[in-house]
Every structure is written in structure tokens, then in C-alpha cells.
Amino acid sequence: MLLGQKRYSSVAVALHWAIAVLILTQIASGLYMAGLPNSSSVKFDLYQLHKSFGLSILGLTLIRLGWRLAHKPPALPSFMPGWQKLIARLTHWAFYALMLITPLA
């Protein structure tokens, strides 16, 4: 990404939405599986898919993190107070940490 760009690259946006869809799918499938009996073959199949999606999230997050480190993101608005910029950056990195740690849990 060039200095001074105002938008994320198309690769960053695609990774963002792919991971977001997978995370929402994980939440929905996890909630659905919780109501199924342990002996259900559907639960077993969904559990296997759930694990695969979790590993996909981990892999895509590693790619996204690599992309993020190699391509500077757009600057936060200049009118934002410094404390809000700090909170925004901390929150952003906390989400990366969660996306890396959660699939391993």
C-alpha cells in the first residue's frame, strides 16, 4: 500500500470479509451443535467442519497479519484524539490475537 492511501487494499478487504464470514459461521454452527445430542452423527460431522473452519481462520489470519505487516494501513483520521487512536490500534491488535488464539483453544 502506498503512503497516503485512504483505503485498505482489495487483498486486505477480501481477507477481512472471508475471515468475518468464517467466524460468523463458527458462532452459528457452535450454537447449533450445542443443542444436538452427543451421539448425533450430524453433530460429529459439524464438529469436523467446525475444526476445519477454525484452522482456515487461523491460516487466513496468518496471511492477513503478514499482509498487514508488509502493507501499511490507511492513517486514522487526523481529527481523532490521540487516546482514541491508541484504543483503535490496541483493539485492532487484540482482534488479531483473538483470531490467532481462539482456533488453537
N, C-alpha and C positions, 0 to 999 in steps of 0.2 A: 504494500500500500504506500502510495506516495505521501510525503509530508503535506499536511494541509487538506487532505481529502475529508469530506464531510460525511461520508457513508462507509459502512463496512463493505468489504469485498463480497462478490457473489459467492465465493467459496465459504467465507465465514458465515454468511446468511444461510446457505444451504446446510452447513454443518449444524448451525443453531437449530433450524427447524427439524432436521432429521432427528437430532437428539431430543428435542422437545416432544415430538410425536412418539418416540420410543418410551420416554419417561411417562407420558400420559397413558400409553398402552400398558406399561408396567403397573401403574397405580390401579387401572381398571381391572386388569387380569388378577392382580393380587387380591383386590376386594372380592372379586367373583370367586376365586379359588377358596377364600376363607370360609365361604358358605357351603362348600362341597364336602361330602364325606371323604375321609382319608382313603377309603377303599375304592373310590371312583377312578375309573380309567381316564375319564375326562380331566380330572384333577392332575393325574400323573402326566398326561400329555401337555396340559397347560403349564405345569411346573417345568417341564423340559424346555418349552418355548420361552417361559419366563427367564430361565437361566441363559438361554441363547441371546435373548434381547438384552439382558444385563451385560453380557460380555460384549455385545455390539455397542452398547452405550459406552462401556469402558474404552473400547478401541477407537470409536469416533471421538470421544473426549480427548484421548491422547493425540489424535490427529489435530483436533481443534486447538488444543493447547500449543502444539508445535507451530501451527499456523499463526496463532496469536502472538507467539514469541518472535516469529520471523516477520510479521507484518504489523506495523504499528496501527492501533485502532484510531478512529477519529477522536479529536480532542473533545473533552466535555465543554459545554457552553461557558464562555468567558464570564458570564454574569452569575454563574453558580458560586456561592460562598465556598471557601476552602474546606470547611468542615463537611459540606455535602459532597464535594469531590472525593474527599478521603473516605467517607462512608460508601459512596458508589464504588470506589476501587476495592475496598475491603469486601463488600458484598459480592462483587464480581468474582474475586479470587476465592471467596468462601463457596460459591456455587461450583467453581472448578473442583475444589477439594471434595465437596459432596458427590459430584459426578464421578470422581475417581474412587472414593472410599466406599460408597454405597454398593456398587456391584460386587465388591470384594467381601462384603459383610454376610 
